[in-house]
């Protein structure tokens, strides 16, 4: 398990410590890796205003003023680097259940053990 | 409680608190993504995952190859902790 976020390393570290997370959290400056996965999202002007009103300073968090975010994505990648499952959402409030991800991993590991 | 139930409860709370105009802009932005064609251009099942080398919270550089050397990988993209 690993997570990629455009946040600066210090914010990822704070989150990892606060939530006591054991997996890697990697910083993706400018969403360059997200772009290669086809999920870099340019926020529109009106949405930037709303976020600013809410005090969500995306440039400060991400260390760049592009106002880009990754679409929320959950991928399962096999050891050969092939994507075996992908859950990518336009709506950040719709996410796959962790139990379903674990089940998919179990199926993948079973398949791998058959060969 | 299921994750999605928690998220639905969070969304309900936010909708009760946030100004109507702001909510409309947020909903419109989500709909715009759905209709932009962007979701057809993402990586897909069967694709080779694009390589990366990124800094972790200890200041070390971690690559996709490093992560895959340990077995199958669940990779999540996350916007940020706000």
N, CA and C atoms of all chains as a GROMACS GRO file, in nm:
protein
  591
    1UNK      N    1   0.086  -0.120   0.000
    1UNK     CA    2   0.000   0.000   0.000
    1UNK      C    3   0.088   0.124   0.000
    2UNK      N    4   0.058   0.215  -0.088
    2UNK     CA    5   0.127   0.344  -0.090
    2UNK      C    6   0.028   0.450  -0.136
    3UNK      N    7   0.053   0.570  -0.090
    3UNK     CA    8  -0.036   0.679  -0.125
    3UNK      C    9   0.048   0.790  -0.188
    4UNK      N   10  -0.009   0.854  -0.290
    4UNK     CA   11   0.058   0.965  -0.356
    4UNK      C   12  -0.030   1.089  -0.340
    5UNK      N   13   0.030   1.197  -0.293
    5UNK     CA   14  -0.044   1.322  -0.273
    5UNK      C   15   0.040   1.439  -0.321
    6UNK      N   16  -0.024   1.541  -0.380
    6UNK     CA   17   0.055   1.659  -0.420
    6UNK      C   18   0.103   1.742  -0.301
    7UNK      N   19   0.056   1.710  -0.181
    7UNK     CA   20   0.096   1.787  -0.063
    7UNK      C   21   0.248   1.787  -0.046
    8UNK      N   22   0.300   1.895   0.009
    8UNK     CA   23   0.442   1.900   0.046
    8UNK      C   24   0.470   1.792   0.151
    9UNK      N   25   0.595   1.745   0.153
    9UNK     CA   26   0.634   1.634   0.241
    9UNK      C   27   0.593   1.660   0.385
   10UNK      N   28   0.608   1.784   0.433
   10UNK     CA   29   0.579   1.810   0.576
   10UNK      C   30   0.431   1.784   0.609
   11UNK      N   31   0.341   1.810   0.515
   11UNK     CA   32   0.199   1.785   0.543
   11UNK      C   33   0.170   1.635   0.539
   12UNK      N   34   0.239   1.564   0.447
   12UNK     CA   35   0.223   1.418   0.445
   12UNK      C   36   0.275   1.357   0.576
   13UNK      N   37   0.387   1.412   0.623
   13UNK     CA   38   0.446   1.359   0.747
   13UNK      C   39   0.349   1.383   0.864
   14UNK      N   40   0.291   1.504   0.869
   14UNK     CA   41   0.198   1.537   0.978
   14UNK      C   42   0.079   1.442   0.976
   15UNK      N   43   0.029   1.414   0.855
   15UNK     CA   44  -0.086   1.324   0.843
   15UNK      C   45  -0.050   1.183   0.887
   16UNK      N   46   0.069   1.138   0.844
   16UNK     CA   47   0.114   1.003   0.877
   16UNK      C   48   0.126   0.986   1.029
   17UNK      N   49   0.181   1.089   1.094
   17UNK     CA   50   0.201   1.081   1.239
   17UNK      C   51   0.067   1.089   1.312
   18UNK      N   52  -0.018   1.181   1.266
   18UNK     CA   53  -0.147   1.200   1.333
   18UNK      C   54  -0.234   1.075   1.325
   19UNK      N   55  -0.235   1.012   1.206
   19UNK     CA   56  -0.323   0.896   1.185
   19UNK      C   57  -0.250   0.764   1.209
   20UNK      N   58  -0.119   0.775   1.241
   20UNK     CA   59  -0.040   0.655   1.270
   20UNK      C   60  -0.042   0.557   1.152
   21UNK      N   61  -0.011   0.607   1.033
   21UNK     CA   62  -0.020   0.528   0.910
   21UNK      C   63   0.112   0.455   0.884
   22UNK      N   64   0.101   0.325   0.853
   22UNK     CA   65   0.222   0.244   0.836
   22UNK      C   66   0.269   0.240   0.691
   23UNK      N   67   0.185   0.287   0.597
   23UNK     CA   68   0.225   0.277   0.456
   23UNK      C   69   0.298   0.403   0.409
   24UNK      N   70   0.364   0.389   0.295
   24UNK     CA   71   0.439   0.502   0.237
   24UNK      C   72   0.343   0.610   0.190
   25UNK      N   73   0.376   0.734   0.218
   25UNK     CA   74   0.302   0.847   0.160
   25UNK      C   75   0.404   0.930   0.083
   26UNK      N   76   0.382   0.941  -0.048
   26UNK     CA   77   0.480   1.004  -0.136
   26UNK      C   78   0.427   1.138  -0.185
   27UNK      N   79   0.518   1.233  -0.196
   27UNK     CA   80   0.481   1.368  -0.238
   27UNK      C   81   0.503   1.383  -0.389
   28UNK      N   82   0.401   1.436  -0.455
   28UNK     CA   83   0.402   1.448  -0.602
   28UNK      C   84   0.392   1.596  -0.640
   29UNK      N   85   0.506   1.668  -0.637
   29UNK     CA   86   0.501   1.813  -0.662
   29UNK      C   87   0.444   1.844  -0.801
   30UNK      N   88   0.350   1.937  -0.804
   30UNK     CA   89   0.291   1.978  -0.931
   30UNK      C   90   0.203   1.872  -0.995
   31UNK      N   91   0.174   1.764  -0.921
   31UNK     CA   92   0.090   1.655  -0.975
   31UNK      C   93   0.147   1.596  -1.104
   32UNK      N   94   0.279   1.593  -1.114
   32UNK     CA   95   0.342   1.542  -1.237
   32UNK      C   96   0.318   1.393  -1.257
   33UNK      N   97   0.321   1.318  -1.146
   33UNK     CA   98   0.293   1.174  -1.158
   33UNK      C   99   0.144   1.153  -1.186
   34UNK      N  100   0.059   1.230  -1.118
   34UNK     CA  101  -0.086   1.221  -1.144
   34UNK      C  102  -0.113   1.247  -1.292
   35UNK      N  103  -0.041   1.340  -1.350
   35UNK     CA  104  -0.059   1.373  -1.492
   35UNK      C  105  -0.029   1.250  -1.579
   36UNK      N  106   0.078   1.178  -1.545
   36UNK     CA  107   0.115   1.060  -1.625
   36UNK      C  108   0.012   0.948  -1.610
   37UNK      N  109  -0.064   0.951  -1.501
   37UNK     CA  110  -0.172   0.854  -1.481
   37UNK      C  111  -0.304   0.906  -1.539
   38UNK      N  112  -0.301   1.025  -1.597
   38UNK     CA  113  -0.421   1.080  -1.661
   38UNK      C  114  -0.525   1.131  -1.563
   39UNK      N  115  -0.482   1.166  -1.442
   39UNK     CA  116  -0.581   1.206  -1.340
   39UNK      C  117  -0.551   1.344  -1.281
   40UNK      N  118  -0.464   1.422  -1.346
   40UNK     CA  119  -0.439   1.558  -1.297
   40UNK      C  120  -0.558   1.647  -1.335
   41UNK      N  121  -0.608   1.718  -1.236
   41UNK     CA  122  -0.731   1.796  -1.253
   41UNK      C  123  -0.702   1.944  -1.228
   42UNK      N  124  -0.734   2.026  -1.326
   42UNK     CA  125  -0.718   2.171  -1.311
   42UNK      C  126  -0.847   2.228  -1.252
   43UNK      N  127  -0.839   2.285  -1.133
   43UNK     CA  128  -0.959   2.342  -1.071
   43UNK      C  129  -1.005   2.465  -1.148
   44UNK      N  130  -1.138   2.477  -1.173
   44UNK     CA  131  -1.188   2.597  -1.241
   44UNK      C  132  -1.188   2.718  -1.146
   45UNK      N  133  -1.195   2.836  -1.206
   45UNK     CA  134  -1.184   2.962  -1.130
   45UNK      C  135  -1.287   2.972  -1.017
   46UNK      N  136  -1.414   2.937  -1.048
   46UNK     CA  137  -1.517   2.955  -0.944
   46UNK      C  138  -1.493   2.861  -0.825
   47UNK      N  139  -1.440   2.742  -0.854
   47UNK     CA  140  -1.410   2.647  -0.746
   47UNK      C  141  -1.291   2.695  -0.662
   48UNK      N  142  -1.194   2.755  -0.728
   48UNK     CA  143  -1.079   2.811  -0.655
   48UNK      C  144  -1.128   2.916  -0.556
   49UNK      N  145  -1.225   2.998  -0.600
   49UNK     CA  146  -1.280   3.102  -0.510
   49UNK      C  147  -1.347   3.039  -0.388
   50UNK      N  148  -1.425   2.933  -0.413
   50UNK     CA  149  -1.494   2.866  -0.302
   50UNK      C  150  -1.392   2.809  -0.203
   51UNK      N  151  -1.290   2.742  -0.254
   51UNK     CA  152  -1.188   2.684  -0.166
   51UNK      C  153  -1.119   2.795  -0.087
   52UNK      N  154  -1.092   2.905  -0.154
   52UNK     CA  155  -1.025   3.016  -0.087
   52UNK      C  156  -1.113   3.071   0.026
   53UNK      N  157  -1.245   3.081  -0.001
   53UNK     CA  158  -1.338   3.128   0.103
   53UNK      C  159  -1.341   3.034   0.223
   54UNK      N  160  -1.326   2.904   0.195
   54UNK     CA  161  -1.324   2.805   0.304
   54UNK      C  162  -1.189   2.802   0.376
   55UNK      N  163  -1.094   2.880   0.327
   55UNK     CA  164  -0.961   2.882   0.388
   55UNK      C  165  -0.874   2.764   0.346
   56UNK      N  166  -0.912   2.698   0.236
   56UNK     CA  167  -0.830   2.585   0.188
   56UNK      C  168  -0.725   2.638   0.092
   57UNK      N  169  -0.605   2.653   0.145
   57UNK     CA  170  -0.499   2.713   0.064
   57UNK      C  171  -0.421   2.603  -0.009
   58UNK      N  172  -0.473   2.566  -0.125
   58UNK     CA  173  -0.412   2.455  -0.201
   58UNK      C  174  -0.266   2.488  -0.241
   59UNK      N  175  -0.236   2.610  -0.290
   59UNK     CA  176  -0.097   2.640  -0.325
   59UNK      C  177  -0.001   2.624  -0.207
   60UNK      N  178  -0.044   2.667  -0.088
   60UNK     CA  179   0.044   2.655   0.028
   60UNK      C  180   0.068   2.507   0.062
   61UNK      N  181  -0.037   2.427   0.053
   61UNK     CA  182  -0.024   2.285   0.083
   61UNK      C  183   0.066   2.214  -0.017
   62UNK      N  184   0.049   2.251  -0.145
   62UNK     CA  185   0.115   2.175  -0.250
   62UNK      C  186   0.248   2.235  -0.293
   63UNK      N  187   0.276   2.356  -0.248
   63UNK     CA  188   0.403   2.417  -0.283
   63UNK      C  189   0.410   2.464  -0.427
   64UNK      N  190   0.294   2.477  -0.493
   64UNK     CA  191   0.292   2.537  -0.627
   64UNK      C  192   0.157   2.605  -0.646
   65UNK      N  193   0.151   2.700  -0.736
   65UNK     CA  194   0.027   2.778  -0.747
   65UNK      C  195  -0.057   2.736  -0.868
   66UNK      N  196  -0.046   2.608  -0.905
   66UNK     CA  197  -0.118   2.561  -1.025
   66UNK      C  198  -0.266   2.532  -0.996
   67UNK      N  199  -0.304   2.521  -0.867
   67UNK     CA  200  -0.442   2.482  -0.832
   67UNK      C  201  -0.483   2.355  -0.909
   68UNK      N  202  -0.395   2.258  -0.909
   68UNK     CA  203  -0.429   2.128  -0.965
   68UNK      C  204  -0.437   2.026  -0.851
   69UNK      N  205  -0.519   1.925  -0.872
   69UNK     CA  206  -0.536   1.817  -0.775
   69UNK      C  207  -0.539   1.685  -0.852
   70UNK      N  208  -0.508   1.574  -0.785
   70UNK     CA  209  -0.535   1.445  -0.851
   70UNK      C  210  -0.682   1.410  -0.833
   71UNK      N  211  -0.744   1.348  -0.934
   71UNK     CA  212  -0.873   1.284  -0.907
   71UNK      C  213  -0.846   1.172  -0.808
   72UNK      N  214  -0.938   1.148  -0.716
   72UNK     CA  215  -0.916   1.037  -0.624
   72UNK      C  216  -0.911   0.905  -0.702
   73UNK      N  217  -0.806   0.827  -0.678
   73UNK     CA  218  -0.788   0.703  -0.752
   73UNK      C  219  -0.735   0.595  -0.659
   74UNK      N  220  -0.780   0.472  -0.683
   74UNK     CA  221  -0.727   0.356  -0.612
   74UNK      C  222  -0.699   0.248  -0.714
   75UNK      N  223  -0.569   0.215  -0.728
   75UNK     CA  224  -0.527   0.117  -0.829
   75UNK      C  225  -0.471  -0.006  -0.759
   76UNK      N  226  -0.487  -0.121  -0.823
   76UNK     CA  227  -0.416  -0.240  -0.779
   76UNK      C  228  -0.321  -0.278  -0.893
   77UNK      N  229  -0.190  -0.284  -0.859
   77UNK     CA  230  -0.086  -0.308  -0.960
   77UNK      C  231  -0.015  -0.438  -0.925
   78UNK      N  232  -0.003  -0.527  -1.024
   78UNK     CA  233   0.063  -0.655  -0.996
   78UNK      C  234   0.216  -0.637  -1.000
   79UNK      N  235   0.290  -0.738  -0.955
   79UNK     CA  236   0.436  -0.720  -0.945
   79UNK      C  237   0.506  -0.694  -1.080
   80UNK      N  238   0.438  -0.725  -1.192
   80UNK     CA  239   0.494  -0.694  -1.324
   80UNK      C  240   0.464  -0.550  -1.366
   81UNK      N  241   0.393  -0.477  -1.280
   81UNK     CA  242   0.364  -0.337  -1.310
   81UNK      C  243   0.238  -0.316  -1.391
   82UNK      N  244   0.158  -0.423  -1.407
   82UNK     CA  245   0.033  -0.411  -1.483
   82UNK      C  246  -0.081  -0.373  -1.387
   83UNK      N  247  -0.162  -0.275  -1.430
   83UNK     CA  248  -0.276  -0.233  -1.349
   83UNK      C  249  -0.385  -0.339  -1.360
   84UNK      N  250  -0.425  -0.394  -1.247
   84UNK     CA  251  -0.523  -0.504  -1.246
   84UNK      C  252  -0.661  -0.457  -1.203
   85UNK      N  253  -0.667  -0.341  -1.137
   85UNK     CA  254  -0.797  -0.286  -1.098
   85UNK      C  255  -0.781  -0.135  -1.083
   86UNK      N  256  -0.885  -0.061  -1.120
   86UNK     CA  257  -0.876   0.086  -1.112
   86UNK      C  258  -1.011   0.143  -1.069
   87UNK      N  259  -1.009   0.222  -0.963
   87UNK     CA  260  -1.128   0.296  -0.918
   87UNK      C  261  -1.091   0.443  -0.920
   88UNK      N  262  -1.139   0.514  -1.020
   88UNK     CA  263  -1.107   0.656  -1.035
   88UNK      C  264  -1.240   0.731  -1.039
   89UNK      N  265  -1.252   0.835  -0.957
   89UNK     CA  266  -1.382   0.900  -0.942
   89UNK      C  267  -1.375   1.050  -0.969
   90UNK      N  268  -1.480   1.102  -1.034
   90UNK     CA  269  -1.491   1.247  -1.050
   90UNK      C  270  -1.531   1.312  -0.919
   91UNK      N  271  -1.594   1.234  -0.833
   91UNK     CA  272  -1.650   1.285  -0.708
   91UNK      C  273  -1.566   1.232  -0.591
   92UNK      N  274  -1.499   1.324  -0.520
   92UNK     CA  275  -1.408   1.278  -0.415
   92UNK      C  276  -1.482   1.220  -0.294
   93UNK      N  277  -1.616   1.231  -0.294
   93UNK     CA  278  -1.690   1.172  -0.182
   93UNK      C  279  -1.743   1.033  -0.216
   94UNK      N  280  -1.701   0.979  -0.328
   94UNK     CA  281  -1.740   0.842  -0.365
   94UNK      C  282  -1.614   0.758  -0.377
   95UNK      N  283  -1.592   0.668  -0.282
   95UNK     CA  284  -1.470   0.588  -0.280
   95UNK      C  285  -1.502   0.440  -0.258
   96UNK      N  286  -1.415   0.352  -0.310
   96UNK     CA  287  -1.440   0.208  -0.291
   96UNK      C  288  -1.421   0.167  -0.145
   97UNK      N  289  -1.494   0.063  -0.105
   97UNK     CA  290  -1.481   0.011   0.030
   97UNK      C  291  -1.346  -0.059   0.047
   98UNK      N  292  -1.275  -0.032   0.158
   98UNK     CA  293  -1.147  -0.102   0.184
   98UNK      C  294  -1.163  -0.255   0.180
   99UNK      N  295  -1.276  -0.306   0.229
   99UNK     CA  296  -1.299  -0.452   0.228
   99UNK      C  297  -1.298  -0.507   0.085
  100UNK      N  298  -1.358  -0.431  -0.007
  100UNK     CA  299  -1.363  -0.476  -0.147
  100UNK      C  300  -1.223  -0.478  -0.207
  101UNK      N  301  -1.141  -0.379  -0.171
  101UNK     CA  302  -1.003  -0.375  -0.220
  101UNK      C  303  -0.926  -0.496  -0.168
  102UNK      N  304  -0.945  -0.528  -0.040
  102UNK     CA  305  -0.876  -0.644   0.018
  102UNK      C  306  -0.918  -0.772  -0.053
  103UNK      N  307  -1.047  -0.784  -0.082
  103UNK     CA  308  -1.096  -0.903  -0.150
  103UNK      C  309  -1.032  -0.915  -0.290
  104UNK      N  310  -1.022  -0.802  -0.360
  104UNK     CA  311  -0.961  -0.804  -0.494
  104UNK      C  312  -0.814  -0.844  -0.486
  105UNK      N  313  -0.747  -0.796  -0.380
  105UNK     CA  314  -0.607  -0.834  -0.360
  105UNK      C  315  -0.594  -0.983  -0.336
  106UNK      N  316  -0.686  -1.038  -0.254
  106UNK     CA  317  -0.683  -1.181  -0.226
  106UNK      C  318  -0.698  -1.262  -0.355
  107UNK      N  319  -0.791  -1.219  -0.440
  107UNK     CA  320  -0.814  -1.288  -0.567
  107UNK      C  321  -0.687  -1.282  -0.654
  108UNK      N  322  -0.624  -1.165  -0.658
  108UNK     CA  323  -0.502  -1.148  -0.738
  108UNK      C  324  -0.391  -1.239  -0.687
  109UNK      N  325  -0.374  -1.243  -0.556
  109UNK     CA  326  -0.267  -1.326  -0.498
  109UNK      C  327  -0.295  -1.474  -0.527
  110UNK      N  328  -0.422  -1.515  -0.517
  110UNK     CA  329  -0.459  -1.654  -0.551
  110UNK      C  330  -0.423  -1.686  -0.696
  111UNK      N  331  -0.457  -1.593  -0.786
  111UNK     CA  332  -0.425  -1.613  -0.929
  111UNK      C  333  -0.275  -1.627  -0.948
  112UNK      N  334  -0.199  -1.541  -0.880
  112UNK     CA  335  -0.053  -1.544  -0.896
  112UNK      C  336   0.005  -1.676  -0.847
  113UNK      N  337  -0.056  -1.731  -0.740
  113UNK     CA  338  -0.004  -1.855  -0.683
  113UNK      C  339  -0.035  -1.976  -0.769
  114UNK      N  340  -0.131  -1.960  -0.863
  114UNK     CA  341  -0.165  -2.073  -0.950
  114UNK      C  342  -0.062  -2.094  -1.061
  115UNK      N  343   0.022  -1.992  -1.086
  115UNK     CA  344   0.117  -2.002  -1.198
  115UNK      C  345   0.259  -2.025  -1.148
  116UNK      N  346  -1.911   0.076   1.064
  116UNK     CA  347  -1.978   0.147   0.954
  116UNK      C  348  -1.892   0.139   0.828
  117UNK      N  349  -1.957   0.124   0.716
  117UNK     CA  350  -1.885   0.121   0.589
  117UNK      C  351  -1.824   0.258   0.560
  118UNK      N  352  -1.713   0.258   0.487
  118UNK     CA  353  -1.647   0.384   0.451
  118UNK      C  354  -1.745   0.476   0.378
  119UNK      N  355  -1.818   0.420   0.282
  119UNK     CA  356  -1.906   0.508   0.203
  119UNK      C  357  -2.017   0.567   0.290
  120UNK      N  358  -2.063   0.494   0.391
  120UNK     CA  359  -2.164   0.550   0.483
  120UNK      C  360  -2.106   0.667   0.560
  121UNK      N  361  -1.981   0.654   0.602
  121UNK     CA  362  -1.915   0.764   0.674
  121UNK      C  363  -1.903   0.886   0.583
  122UNK      N  364  -1.867   0.859   0.457
  122UNK     CA  365  -1.848   0.971   0.363
  122UNK      C  366  -1.982   1.037   0.332
  123UNK      N  367  -2.088   0.957   0.324
  123UNK     CA  368  -2.220   1.014   0.298
  123UNK      C  369  -2.264   1.102   0.416
  124UNK      N  370  -2.232   1.057   0.538
  124UNK     CA  371  -2.266   1.136   0.657
  124UNK      C  372  -2.188   1.267   0.657
  125UNK      N  373  -2.059   1.259   0.619
  125UNK     CA  374  -1.976   1.379   0.610
  125UNK      C  375  -2.034   1.478   0.508
  126UNK      N  376  -2.076   1.420   0.394
  126UNK     CA  377  -2.128   1.504   0.286
  126UNK      C  378  -2.257   1.574   0.331
  127UNK      N  379  -2.341   1.501   0.402
  127UNK     CA  380  -2.466   1.556   0.453
  127UNK      C  381  -2.437   1.672   0.549
  128UNK      N  382  -2.339   1.651   0.636
  128UNK     CA  383  -2.301   1.756   0.732
  128UNK      C  384  -2.251   1.879   0.661
  129UNK      N  385  -2.170   1.857   0.557
  129UNK     CA  386  -2.114   1.970   0.482
  129UNK      C  387  -2.226   2.045   0.410
  130UNK      N  388  -2.320   1.971   0.354
  130UNK     CA  389  -2.430   2.035   0.280
  130UNK      C  390  -2.518   2.119   0.372
  131UNK      N  391  -2.528   2.078   0.499
  131UNK     CA  392  -2.609   2.153   0.594
  131UNK      C  393  -2.539   2.284   0.633
  132UNK      N  394  -2.405   2.282   0.629
  132UNK     CA  395  -2.327   2.397   0.679
  132UNK      C  396  -2.290   2.497   0.569
  133UNK      N  397  -2.250   2.445   0.453
  133UNK     CA  398  -2.188   2.532   0.352
  133UNK      C  399  -2.292   2.620   0.283
  134UNK      N  400  -2.252   2.739   0.238
  134UNK     CA  401  -2.345   2.825   0.165
  134UNK      C  402  -2.393   2.757   0.036
  135UNK      N  403  -2.520   2.784   0.002
  135UNK     CA  404  -2.582   2.718  -0.113
  135UNK      C  405  -2.504   2.743  -0.242
  136UNK      N  406  -2.460   2.866  -0.258
  136UNK     CA  407  -2.389   2.902  -0.382
  136UNK      C  408  -2.259   2.821  -0.396
  137UNK      N  409  -2.188   2.805  -0.283
  137UNK     CA  410  -2.062   2.729  -0.284
  137UNK      C  411  -2.089   2.583  -0.320
  138UNK      N  412  -2.196   2.529  -0.263
  138UNK     CA  413  -2.231   2.389  -0.291
  138UNK      C  414  -2.262   2.369  -0.439
  139UNK      N  415  -2.334   2.466  -0.495
  139UNK     CA  416  -2.369   2.454  -0.637
  139UNK      C  417  -2.244   2.455  -0.724
  140UNK      N  418  -2.149   2.541  -0.689
  140UNK     CA  419  -2.024   2.547  -0.766
  140UNK      C  420  -1.950   2.414  -0.756
  141UNK      N  421  -1.947   2.356  -0.634
  141UNK     CA  422  -1.876   2.229  -0.615
  141UNK      C  423  -1.944   2.117  -0.695
  142UNK      N  424  -2.076   2.113  -0.690
  142UNK     CA  425  -2.148   2.009  -0.764
  142UNK      C  426  -2.129   2.026  -0.914
  143UNK      N  427  -2.132   2.151  -0.959
  143UNK     CA  428  -2.111   2.177  -1.102
  143UNK      C  429  -1.972   2.133  -1.147
  144UNK      N  430  -1.873   2.158  -1.061
  144UNK     CA  431  -1.735   2.121  -1.095
  144UNK      C  432  -1.724   1.969  -1.110
  145UNK      N  433  -1.790   1.895  -1.019
  145UNK     CA  434  -1.787   1.749  -1.026
  145UNK      C  435  -1.855   1.700  -1.154
  146UNK      N  436  -1.970   1.760  -1.185
  146UNK     CA  437  -2.041   1.722  -1.308
  146UNK      C  438  -1.955   1.753  -1.432
  147UNK      N  439  -1.884   1.867  -1.426
  147UNK     CA  440  -1.799   1.906  -1.540
  147UNK      C  441  -1.690   1.802  -1.565
  148UNK      N  442  -1.634   1.746  -1.458
  148UNK     CA  443  -1.532   1.642  -1.476
  148UNK      C  444  -1.594   1.522  -1.547
  149UNK      N  445  -1.715   1.484  -1.502
  149UNK     CA  446  -1.781   1.365  -1.560
  149UNK      C  447  -1.805   1.383  -1.710
  150UNK      N  448  -1.832   1.507  -1.752
  150UNK     CA  449  -1.865   1.530  -1.892
  150UNK      C  450  -1.748   1.581  -1.975
  151UNK      N  451  -1.629   1.589  -1.913
  151UNK     CA  452  -1.514   1.649  -1.982
  151UNK      C  453  -1.443   1.550  -2.073
  152UNK      N  454  -1.470   1.421  -2.056
  152UNK     CA  455  -1.394   1.321  -2.130
  152UNK      C  456  -1.266   1.281  -2.058
  153UNK      N  457  -1.239   1.350  -1.946
  153UNK     CA  458  -1.116   1.324  -1.870
  153UNK      C  459  -1.109   1.179  -1.820
  154UNK      N  460  -1.225   1.126  -1.779
  154UNK     CA  461  -1.225   0.991  -1.721
  154UNK      C  462  -1.196   0.884  -1.826
  155UNK      N  463  -1.209   0.920  -1.955
  155UNK     CA  464  -1.176   0.823  -2.061
  155UNK      C  465  -1.025   0.823  -2.090
  156UNK      N  466  -0.955   0.924  -2.037
  156UNK     CA  467  -0.811   0.936  -2.069
  156UNK      C  468  -0.720   0.892  -1.956
  157UNK      N  469  -0.779   0.836  -1.851
  157UNK     CA  470  -0.697   0.791  -1.739
  157UNK      C  471  -0.634   0.656  -1.772
  158UNK      N  472  -0.540   0.615  -1.688
  158UNK     CA  473  -0.487   0.479  -1.701
  158UNK      C  474  -0.603   0.380  -1.684
  159UNK      N  475  -0.588   0.264  -1.746
  159UNK     CA  476  -0.696   0.164  -1.745
  159UNK      C  477  -0.641   0.028  -1.702
  160UNK      N  478  -0.732  -0.060  -1.665
  160UNK     CA  479  -0.694  -0.198  -1.635
  160UNK      C  480  -0.624  -0.258  -1.756
  161UNK      N  481  -0.510  -0.323  -1.733
  161UNK     CA  482  -0.431  -0.382  -1.841
  161UNK      C  483  -0.314  -0.295  -1.883
  162UNK      N  484  -0.319  -0.166  -1.849
  162UNK     CA  485  -0.207  -0.075  -1.881
  162UNK      C  486  -0.088  -0.104  -1.791
  163UNK      N  487   0.030  -0.074  -1.843
  163UNK     CA  488   0.150  -0.073  -1.760
  163UNK      C  489   0.145   0.054  -1.675
  164UNK      N  490   0.164   0.042  -1.546
  164UNK     CA  491   0.159   0.160  -1.458
  164UNK      C  492   0.279   0.250  -1.486
  165UNK      N  493   0.257   0.379  -1.511
  165UNK     CA  494   0.370   0.469  -1.535
  165UNK      C  495   0.466   0.472  -1.415
  166UNK      N  496   0.595   0.472  -1.445
  166UNK     CA  497   0.698   0.472  -1.340
  166UNK      C  498   0.700   0.605  -1.267
  167UNK      N  499   0.744   0.604  -1.142
  167UNK     CA  500   0.766   0.728  -1.068
  167UNK      C  501   0.874   0.708  -0.964
  168UNK      N  502   0.937   0.817  -0.923
  168UNK     CA  503   1.029   0.820  -0.810
  168UNK      C  504   0.996   0.944  -0.730
  169UNK      N  505   0.945   0.927  -0.609
  169UNK     CA  506   0.894   1.040  -0.531
  169UNK      C  507   0.945   1.033  -0.387
  170UNK      N  508   0.943   1.150  -0.322
  170UNK     CA  509   0.996   1.158  -0.185
  170UNK      C  510   0.891   1.112  -0.083
  171UNK      N  511   0.934   1.025   0.009
  171UNK     CA  512   0.844   0.981   0.116
  171UNK      C  513   0.859   1.073   0.238
  172UNK      N  514   0.794   1.037   0.348
  172UNK     CA  515   0.791   1.127   0.464
  172UNK      C  516   0.922   1.125   0.543
  173UNK      N  517   1.014   1.034   0.508
  173UNK     CA  518   1.146   1.032   0.573
  173UNK      C  519   1.252   1.103   0.489
  174UNK      N  520   1.210   1.154   0.373
  174UNK     CA  521   1.306   1.221   0.285
  174UNK      C  522   1.375   1.127   0.188
  175UNK      N  523   1.334   1.001   0.186
  175UNK     CA  524   1.391   0.904   0.090
  175UNK      C  525   1.311   0.904  -0.040
  176UNK      N  526   1.381   0.872  -0.150
  176UNK     CA  527   1.314   0.861  -0.278
  176UNK      C  528   1.267   0.716  -0.296
  177UNK      N  529   1.139   0.700  -0.323
  177UNK     CA  530   1.079   0.567  -0.340
  177UNK      C  531   1.025   0.558  -0.482
  178UNK      N  532   1.061   0.449  -0.552
  178UNK     CA  533   1.013   0.431  -0.689
  178UNK      C  534   0.904   0.325  -0.694
  179UNK      N  535   0.831   0.326  -0.805
  179UNK     CA  536   0.730   0.221  -0.826
  179UNK      C  537   0.797   0.084  -0.822
  180UNK      N  538   0.915   0.073  -0.883
  180UNK     CA  539   0.987  -0.056  -0.885
  180UNK      C  540   1.020  -0.101  -0.742
  181UNK      N  541   1.062  -0.007  -0.655
  181UNK     CA  542   1.088  -0.042  -0.513
  181UNK      C  543   0.962  -0.104  -0.451
  182UNK      N  544   0.849  -0.036  -0.474
  182UNK     CA  545   0.724  -0.080  -0.411
  182UNK      C  546   0.681  -0.216  -0.464
  183UNK      N  547   0.697  -0.238  -0.596
  183UNK     CA  548   0.652  -0.364  -0.657
  183UNK      C  549   0.742  -0.482  -0.621
  184UNK      N  550   0.865  -0.451  -0.578
  184UNK     CA  551   0.956  -0.560  -0.540
  184UNK      C  552   0.903  -0.635  -0.418
  185UNK      N  553   0.808  -0.572  -0.346
  185UNK     CA  554   0.752  -0.636  -0.226
  185UNK      C  555   0.624  -0.713  -0.256
  186UNK      N  556   0.574  -0.708  -0.382
  186UNK     CA  557   0.452  -0.781  -0.418
  186UNK      C  558   0.349  -0.688  -0.479
  187UNK      N  559   0.224  -0.737  -0.490
  187UNK     CA  560   0.119  -0.652  -0.548
  187UNK      C  561   0.102  -0.525  -0.466
  188UNK      N  562   0.064  -0.418  -0.536
  188UNK     CA  563   0.059  -0.286  -0.471
  188UNK      C  564  -0.080  -0.224  -0.483
  189UNK      N  565  -0.131  -0.175  -0.372
  189UNK     CA  566  -0.247  -0.086  -0.374
  189UNK      C  567  -0.193   0.056  -0.374
  190UNK      N  568  -0.224   0.129  -0.479
  190UNK     CA  569  -0.174   0.267  -0.493
  190UNK      C  570  -0.294   0.362  -0.491
  191UNK      N  571  -0.291   0.456  -0.397
  191UNK     CA  572  -0.402   0.551  -0.386
  191UNK      C  573  -0.351   0.692  -0.412
  192UNK      N  574  -0.426   0.768  -0.489
  192UNK     CA  575  -0.398   0.911  -0.507
  192UNK      C  576  -0.493   0.989  -0.417
  193UNK      N  577  -0.435   1.082  -0.343
  193UNK     CA  578  -0.508   1.152  -0.238
  193UNK      C  579  -0.485   1.301  -0.254
  194UNK      N  580  -0.593   1.379  -0.244
  194UNK     CA  581  -0.582   1.523  -0.268
  194UNK      C  582  -0.503   1.595  -0.160
  195UNK      N  583  -0.543   1.570  -0.037
  195UNK     CA  584  -0.471   1.638   0.071
  195UNK      C  585  -0.551   1.640   0.199
  196UNK      N  586  -0.481   1.666   0.306
  196UNK     CA  587  -0.543   1.670   0.438
  196UNK      C  588  -0.574   1.816   0.469
  197UNK      N  589  -0.702   1.851   0.462
  197UNK     CA  590  -0.736   1.991   0.485
  197UNK      C  591  -0.818   2.009   0.611
   0.00000   0.00000   0.00000
